[in-house]
Protein backbone atom coordinates (compact mmCIF):
# COMPACT_ATOMS: atom_id res chain seq x y z
CA UNK A 1 0.00 0.00 0.00
CA UNK A 2 1.29 3.44 -0.92
CA UNK A 3 1.24 5.93 1.93
CA UNK A 4 0.02 9.49 1.52
CA UNK A 5 3.58 10.80 1.69
CA UNK A 6 4.82 8.40 -1.00
CA UNK A 7 2.15 9.33 -3.55
CA UNK A 8 4.17 12.09 -5.25
CA UNK A 9 7.02 9.65 -5.71
CA UNK A 10 4.87 6.72 -6.87
CA UNK A 11 2.56 8.62 -9.21
CA UNK A 12 4.80 11.36 -10.64
CA UNK A 13 2.66 14.05 -9.00
CA UNK A 14 3.49 17.66 -9.96
CA UNK A 15 1.53 19.40 -7.20
CA UNK A 16 0.70 17.90 -3.79
CA UNK A 17 -2.11 19.56 -1.79
CA UNK A 18 -2.36 18.89 1.92
CA UNK A 19 -3.85 20.53 5.02
CA UNK A 20 -1.90 23.26 6.78
CA UNK A 21 -1.55 21.03 9.84
CA UNK A 22 1.13 19.19 7.83
CA UNK A 23 3.09 22.38 7.07
CA UNK A 24 6.79 21.84 7.72
CA UNK A 25 6.37 18.09 8.24
CA UNK A 26 6.65 17.14 4.59
CA UNK A 27 9.28 19.53 3.28
CA UNK A 28 11.21 16.57 1.86
CA UNK A 29 8.50 16.28 -0.83
CA UNK A 30 9.46 19.69 -2.25
CA UNK A 31 12.39 17.97 -3.91
CA UNK A 32 9.92 15.96 -6.03
CA UNK A 33 6.90 18.23 -6.50
CA UNK A 34 5.31 21.51 -5.51
CA UNK A 35 3.72 21.28 -2.05
CA UNK A 36 0.73 23.51 -1.33
CA UNK A 37 -0.69 23.62 2.19
CA UNK A 38 -4.37 24.55 2.31
CA UNK A 39 -5.92 26.45 5.17
CA UNK A 40 -8.50 24.63 7.22
CA UNK A 41 -12.05 25.44 6.20
CA UNK A 42 -14.13 26.12 9.31
CA UNK A 43 -16.97 23.65 9.67
CA UNK A 44 -15.61 21.22 7.06
CA UNK A 45 -14.20 17.93 8.29
CA UNK A 46 -12.38 15.68 5.83
CA UNK A 47 -12.89 12.83 8.30
CA UNK A 48 -16.68 13.34 8.17
CA UNK A 49 -16.57 13.58 4.36
CA UNK A 50 -14.65 10.27 4.22
CA UNK A 51 -17.21 8.63 6.55
CA UNK A 52 -20.07 9.88 4.37
CA UNK A 53 -18.42 8.61 1.20
CA UNK A 54 -17.86 5.19 2.78
CA UNK A 55 -21.47 5.00 3.92
CA UNK A 56 -22.65 6.01 0.44
CA UNK A 57 -20.52 3.25 -1.06
CA UNK A 58 -22.05 0.78 1.41
CA UNK A 59 -25.53 2.02 0.59
CA UNK A 60 -24.80 1.63 -3.12
CA UNK A 61 -23.73 -1.96 -2.51
CA UNK A 62 -26.91 -2.59 -0.50
CA UNK A 63 -29.10 -1.19 -3.28
CA UNK A 64 -27.28 -3.45 -5.73
CA UNK A 65 -27.92 -6.50 -3.52
CA UNK A 66 -31.54 -5.72 -2.58
CA UNK A 67 -33.14 -7.58 -5.51
CA UNK A 68 -31.30 -10.76 -4.47
CA UNK A 69 -32.33 -10.68 -0.79
CA UNK A 70 -35.46 -12.39 0.52
CA UNK A 71 -38.26 -9.91 1.24
CA UNK A 72 -38.51 -11.08 4.87
CA UNK A 73 -34.85 -10.26 5.52
CA UNK A 74 -35.26 -6.76 4.07
CA UNK A 75 -38.33 -6.09 6.24
CA UNK A 76 -36.54 -7.38 9.35
CA UNK A 77 -33.50 -5.18 8.60
CA UNK A 78 -35.70 -2.09 8.30
CA UNK A 79 -37.50 -2.96 11.53
CA UNK A 80 -34.15 -3.17 13.31
CA UNK A 81 -33.06 0.17 11.83
CA UNK A 82 -36.33 1.75 12.96
CA UNK A 83 -35.86 0.41 16.50
CA UNK A 84 -32.32 1.77 16.64
CA UNK A 85 -33.61 5.14 15.42
CA UNK A 86 -36.28 5.21 18.16
CA UNK A 87 -33.70 4.31 20.81
CA UNK A 88 -31.49 7.21 19.73
CA UNK A 89 -34.27 9.80 19.99
OpenMM code with the backbone's topology and positions (N, CA, C; nanometers):
from openmm import Vec3, app, unit

residues = "UNK UNK UNK UNK UNK UNK UNK UNK UNK UNK UNK UNK UNK UNK UNK UNK UNK UNK UNK UNK UNK UNK UNK UNK UNK UNK UNK UNK UNK UNK UNK UNK UNK UNK UNK UNK UNK UNK UNK UNK UNK UNK UNK UNK UNK UNK UNK UNK UNK UNK UNK UNK UNK UNK UNK UNK UNK UNK UNK UNK UNK UNK UNK UNK UNK UNK UNK UNK UNK UNK UNK UNK UNK UNK UNK UNK UNK UNK UNK UNK UNK UNK UNK UNK UNK UNK UNK UNK UNK".split()
positions = [
    Vec3(0.0843, -0.1183, 0.0000),
    Vec3(0.0000, 0.0000, 0.0000),
    Vec3(0.0888, 0.1247, 0.0000),
    Vec3(0.0528, 0.2197, -0.0829),
    Vec3(0.1288, 0.3440, -0.0924),
    Vec3(0.0768, 0.4414, 0.0123),
    Vec3(0.1662, 0.4963, 0.0921),
    Vec3(0.1236, 0.5928, 0.1929),
    Vec3(0.1003, 0.7282, 0.1290),
    Vec3(0.0308, 0.8154, 0.2011),
    Vec3(0.0019, 0.9491, 0.1516),
    Vec3(0.1303, 1.0235, 0.1137),
    Vec3(0.2343, 1.0074, 0.1923),
    Vec3(0.3582, 1.0797, 0.1686),
    Vec3(0.4352, 1.0248, 0.0486),
    Vec3(0.4105, 0.8994, 0.0118),
    Vec3(0.4825, 0.8395, -0.1002),
    Vec3(0.4119, 0.8626, -0.2336),
    Vec3(0.2900, 0.9136, -0.2319),
    Vec3(0.2145, 0.9331, -0.3554),
    Vec3(0.2881, 1.0167, -0.4589),
    Vec3(0.3473, 1.1307, -0.4216),
    Vec3(0.4170, 1.2087, -0.5245),
    Vec3(0.5297, 1.1305, -0.5904),
    Vec3(0.5926, 1.0441, -0.5165),
    Vec3(0.7023, 0.9645, -0.5707),
    Vec3(0.6495, 0.8519, -0.6590),
    Vec3(0.5413, 0.7885, -0.6165),
    Vec3(0.4867, 0.6724, -0.6868),
    Vec3(0.4107, 0.7105, -0.8133),
    Vec3(0.3453, 0.8260, -0.8115),
    Vec3(0.2559, 0.8616, -0.9214),
    Vec3(0.3033, 0.9801, -1.0046),
    Vec3(0.4276, 1.0210, -0.9885),
    Vec3(0.4796, 1.1359, -1.0641),
    Vec3(0.3894, 1.2580, -1.0512),
    Vec3(0.3529, 1.2915, -0.9295),
    Vec3(0.2662, 1.4047, -0.9003),
    Vec3(0.3448, 1.5342, -0.9143),
    Vec3(0.2841, 1.6355, -0.9790),
    Vec3(0.3490, 1.7658, -0.9955),
    Vec3(0.3197, 1.8585, -0.8780),
    Vec3(0.1948, 1.8538, -0.8306),
    Vec3(0.1526, 1.9401, -0.7196),
    Vec3(0.0848, 1.8520, -0.6154),
    Vec3(0.1248, 1.8691, -0.4886),
    Vec3(0.0701, 1.7897, -0.3789),
    Vec3(-0.0001, 1.8849, -0.2830),
    Vec3(-0.1326, 1.8730, -0.2704),
    Vec3(-0.2113, 1.9561, -0.1794),
    Vec3(-0.2318, 1.8804, -0.0489),
    Vec3(-0.2164, 1.9518, 0.0609),
    Vec3(-0.2358, 1.8888, 0.1921),
    Vec3(-0.2763, 1.9964, 0.2920),
    Vec3(-0.3402, 1.9577, 0.4002),
    Vec3(-0.3850, 2.0532, 0.5018),
    Vec3(-0.2690, 2.1220, 0.5713),
    Vec3(-0.2957, 2.2445, 0.6158),
    Vec3(-0.1902, 2.3255, 0.6780),
    Vec3(-0.1343, 2.2633, 0.8056),
    Vec3(-0.2075, 2.1691, 0.8650),
    Vec3(-0.1550, 2.1033, 0.9842),
    Vec3(-0.0320, 2.0180, 0.9523),
    Vec3(-0.0053, 1.9945, 0.8253),
    Vec3(0.1130, 1.9190, 0.7826),
    Vec3(0.2298, 2.0116, 0.7453),
    Vec3(0.2057, 2.1417, 0.7500),
    Vec3(0.3088, 2.2376, 0.7071),
    Vec3(0.4382, 2.2140, 0.7847),
    Vec3(0.5489, 2.2053, 0.7122),
    Vec3(0.6792, 2.1842, 0.7724),
    Vec3(0.7132, 2.0385, 0.7988),
    Vec3(0.6131, 1.9517, 0.7955),
    Vec3(0.6366, 1.8094, 0.8244),
    Vec3(0.6704, 1.7297, 0.6990),
    Vec3(0.6443, 1.7878, 0.5832),
    Vec3(0.6650, 1.7138, 0.4589),
    Vec3(0.7529, 1.7911, 0.3616),
    Vec3(0.8408, 1.8725, 0.4141),
    Vec3(0.9277, 1.9532, 0.3281),
    Vec3(1.0123, 1.8678, 0.2340),
    Vec3(1.0406, 1.7437, 0.2719),
    Vec3(1.1214, 1.6569, 0.1859),
    Vec3(1.0558, 1.6327, 0.0503),
    Vec3(0.9206, 1.6491, 0.0429),
    Vec3(0.8501, 1.6278, -0.0834),
    Vec3(0.8778, 1.7388, -0.1844),
    Vec3(0.9197, 1.8552, -0.1354),
    Vec3(0.9457, 1.9692, -0.2247),
    Vec3(1.0543, 1.9382, -0.3264),
    Vec3(1.1356, 1.8393, -0.2968),
    Vec3(1.2390, 1.7966, -0.3909),
    Vec3(1.1773, 1.7293, -0.5138),
    Vec3(1.0550, 1.6741, -0.4976),
    Vec3(0.9917, 1.5963, -0.6031),
    Vec3(0.8726, 1.6643, -0.6686),
    Vec3(0.8090, 1.7568, -0.5969),
    Vec3(0.6899, 1.8226, -0.6502),
    Vec3(0.6637, 1.9513, -0.5722),
    Vec3(0.5728, 2.0314, -0.6232),
    Vec3(0.5311, 2.1514, -0.5506),
    Vec3(0.4359, 2.1085, -0.4385),
    Vec3(0.4575, 2.1609, -0.3193),
    Vec3(0.3717, 2.1282, -0.2052),
    Vec3(0.2915, 2.2524, -0.1688),
    Vec3(0.1611, 2.2401, -0.1689),
    Vec3(0.0733, 2.3512, -0.1332),
    Vec3(-0.0082, 2.3107, -0.0114),
    Vec3(0.0068, 2.3865, 0.0965),
    Vec3(-0.0686, 2.3616, 0.2191),
    Vec3(-0.1941, 2.4476, 0.2195),
    Vec3(-0.3087, 2.3850, 0.2322),
    Vec3(-0.4369, 2.4553, 0.2306),
    Vec3(-0.4814, 2.4874, 0.3719),
    Vec3(-0.5401, 2.6062, 0.3865),
    Vec3(-0.5922, 2.6450, 0.5166),
    Vec3(-0.7147, 2.5609, 0.5491),
    Vec3(-0.7334, 2.5382, 0.6768),
    Vec3(-0.8500, 2.4628, 0.7221),
    Vec3(-0.9756, 2.5453, 0.6953),
    Vec3(-1.0768, 2.4789, 0.6444),
    Vec3(-1.2050, 2.5437, 0.6201),
    Vec3(-1.2939, 2.5182, 0.7410),
    Vec3(-1.3305, 2.6235, 0.8100),
    Vec3(-1.4129, 2.6124, 0.9308),
    Vec3(-1.5421, 2.5381, 0.8999),
    Vec3(-1.5718, 2.4394, 0.9815),
    Vec3(-1.6970, 2.3649, 0.9666),
    Vec3(-1.6903, 2.2503, 0.8665),
    Vec3(-1.5761, 2.2308, 0.8014),
    Vec3(-1.5605, 2.1222, 0.7061),
    Vec3(-1.4620, 2.0213, 0.7639),
    Vec3(-1.5035, 1.8977, 0.7729),
    Vec3(-1.4196, 1.7929, 0.8288),
    Vec3(-1.3938, 1.6873, 0.7221),
    Vec3(-1.2685, 1.6706, 0.6831),
    Vec3(-1.2376, 1.5679, 0.5830),
    Vec3(-1.2696, 1.4290, 0.6384),
    Vec3(-1.2561, 1.4116, 0.7685),
    Vec3(-1.2894, 1.2826, 0.8297),
    Vec3(-1.4384, 1.2529, 0.8115),
    Vec3(-1.5235, 1.3539, 0.8346),
    Vec3(-1.6678, 1.3342, 0.8169),
    Vec3(-1.7026, 1.3102, 0.6698),
    Vec3(-1.6335, 1.3786, 0.5789),
    Vec3(-1.6569, 1.3576, 0.4363),
    Vec3(-1.6209, 1.2136, 0.3986),
    Vec3(-1.5070, 1.1650, 0.4498),
    Vec3(-1.4654, 1.0272, 0.4219),
    Vec3(-1.5686, 0.9279, 0.4757),
    Vec3(-1.6199, 0.9522, 0.5968),
    Vec3(-1.7211, 0.8629, 0.6551),
    Vec3(-1.8458, 0.8610, 0.5676),
    Vec3(-1.8884, 0.9788, 0.5218),
    Vec3(-2.0070, 0.9882, 0.4375),
    Vec3(-1.9861, 0.9128, 0.3065),
    Vec3(-1.8695, 0.9298, 0.2453),
    Vec3(-1.8417, 0.8609, 0.1197),
    Vec3(-1.8415, 0.7096, 0.1388),
    Vec3(-1.7853, 0.6630, 0.2507),
    Vec3(-1.7858, 0.5195, 0.2779),
    Vec3(-1.9274, 0.4680, 0.2974),
    Vec3(-2.0099, 0.5455, 0.3696),
    Vec3(-2.1471, 0.5001, 0.3924),
    Vec3(-2.2264, 0.5013, 0.2621),
    Vec3(-2.1980, 0.5983, 0.1740),
    Vec3(-2.2655, 0.6006, 0.0440),
    Vec3(-2.2243, 0.4808, -0.0397),
    Vec3(-2.0982, 0.4429, -0.0328),
    Vec3(-2.0518, 0.3251, -0.1057),
    Vec3(-2.1212, 0.2003, -0.0523),
    Vec3(-2.1360, 0.1918, 0.0804),
    Vec3(-2.2053, 0.0781, 0.1412),
    Vec3(-2.3512, 0.0759, 0.1004),
    Vec3(-2.4134, 0.1922, 0.0983),
    Vec3(-2.5532, 0.2023, 0.0585),
    Vec3(-2.5701, 0.1601, -0.0873),
    Vec3(-2.4769, 0.2017, -0.1710),
    Vec3(-2.4803, 0.1634, -0.3120),
    Vec3(-2.4725, 0.0122, -0.3268),
    Vec3(-2.3856, -0.0501, -0.2475),
    Vec3(-2.3727, -0.1959, -0.2506),
    Vec3(-2.5020, -0.2620, -0.2037),
    Vec3(-2.5643, -0.2059, -0.0997),
    Vec3(-2.6907, -0.2595, -0.0495),
    Vec3(-2.7989, -0.2507, -0.1562),
    Vec3(-2.8085, -0.1362, -0.2226),
    Vec3(-2.9099, -0.1188, -0.3285),
    Vec3(-2.8872, -0.2216, -0.4397),
    Vec3(-2.7613, -0.2463, -0.4696),
    Vec3(-2.7283, -0.3447, -0.5730),
    Vec3(-2.7726, -0.4859, -0.5313),
    Vec3(-2.7591, -0.5157, -0.4012),
    Vec3(-2.7919, -0.6496, -0.3519),
    Vec3(-2.9405, -0.6697, -0.3206),
    Vec3(-3.0141, -0.5610, -0.3007),
    Vec3(-3.1545, -0.5723, -0.2580),
    Vec3(-3.2375, -0.6701, -0.3409),
    Vec3(-3.2297, -0.6663, -0.4726),
    Vec3(-3.3136, -0.7584, -0.5506),
    Vec3(-3.2838, -0.9061, -0.5235),
    Vec3(-3.1669, -0.9361, -0.4701),
    Vec3(-3.1298, -1.0761, -0.4468),
    Vec3(-3.1650, -1.1241, -0.3061),
    Vec3(-3.2034, -1.0315, -0.2179),
    Vec3(-3.2331, -1.0675, -0.0793),
    Vec3(-3.3792, -1.1064, -0.0630),
    Vec3(-3.4063, -1.2030, 0.0239),
    Vec3(-3.5464, -1.2390, 0.0520),
    Vec3(-3.6196, -1.1202, 0.1155),
    Vec3(-3.7441, -1.1020, 0.0766),
    Vec3(-3.8257, -0.9907, 0.1240),
    Vec3(-3.8314, -0.9860, 0.2765),
    Vec3(-3.8409, -1.1024, 0.3402),
    Vec3(-3.8513, -1.1079, 0.4866),
    Vec3(-3.7264, -1.0497, 0.5535),
    Vec3(-3.6089, -1.0776, 0.4957),
    Vec3(-3.4849, -1.0260, 0.5516),
    Vec3(-3.4771, -0.8738, 0.5385),
    Vec3(-3.5252, -0.8216, 0.4276),
    Vec3(-3.5260, -0.6762, 0.4068),
    Vec3(-3.6173, -0.6091, 0.5084),
    Vec3(-3.7375, -0.6657, 0.5279),
    Vec3(-3.8328, -0.6095, 0.6239),
    Vec3(-3.7748, -0.6139, 0.7648),
    Vec3(-3.7143, -0.7260, 0.8019),
    Vec3(-3.6543, -0.7384, 0.9351),
    Vec3(-3.5424, -0.6361, 0.9543),
    Vec3(-3.4597, -0.6151, 0.8514),
    Vec3(-3.3504, -0.5177, 0.8601),
    Vec3(-3.4051, -0.3774, 0.8834),
    Vec3(-3.5114, -0.3409, 0.8117),
    Vec3(-3.5698, -0.2085, 0.8297),
    Vec3(-3.6358, -0.1936, 0.9670),
    Vec3(-3.6934, -0.3010, 1.0187),
    Vec3(-3.7504, -0.2963, 1.1533),
    Vec3(-3.6416, -0.2726, 1.2577),
    Vec3(-3.5270, -0.3367, 1.2393),
    Vec3(-3.4146, -0.3172, 1.3310),
    Vec3(-3.3642, -0.1736, 1.3231),
    Vec3(-3.3515, -0.1222, 1.2014),
    Vec3(-3.3063, 0.0172, 1.1833),
    Vec3(-3.4039, 0.1131, 1.2497),
    Vec3(-3.5324, 0.0891, 1.2343),
    Vec3(-3.6333, 0.1754, 1.2962),
    Vec3(-3.6233, 0.1710, 1.4477),
    Vec3(-3.6002, 0.0530, 1.5037),
    Vec3(-3.5859, 0.0407, 1.6498),
    Vec3(-3.4630, 0.1157, 1.6992),
    Vec3(-3.3537, 0.1041, 1.6282),
    Vec3(-3.2320, 0.1773, 1.6644),
    Vec3(-3.2582, 0.3285, 1.6604),
    Vec3(-3.3275, 0.3720, 1.5576),
    Vec3(-3.3614, 0.5138, 1.5421),
    Vec3(-3.4445, 0.5616, 1.6622),
    Vec3(-3.5432, 0.4831, 1.7027),
    Vec3(-3.6277, 0.5210, 1.8159),
    Vec3(-3.5465, 0.5251, 1.9459),
    Vec3(-3.4525, 0.4328, 1.9612),
    Vec3(-3.3698, 0.4308, 2.0814),
    Vec3(-3.2759, 0.5514, 2.0895),
    Vec3(-3.2400, 0.6061, 1.9752),
    Vec3(-3.1491, 0.7211, 1.9726),
    Vec3(-3.2207, 0.8532, 1.9973),
    Vec3(-3.3508, 0.8545, 1.9816),
    Vec3(-3.4272, 0.9801, 1.9990),
    Vec3(-3.4480, 1.0141, 2.1441),
] * unit.nanometer
topology = app.Topology()
chain = topology.addChain("A")
for resn in residues:
    res = topology.addResidue(resn, chain)
    for name in ("N", "CA", "C"):
        topology.addAtom(name, app.Element.getBySymbol(name[0]), res)
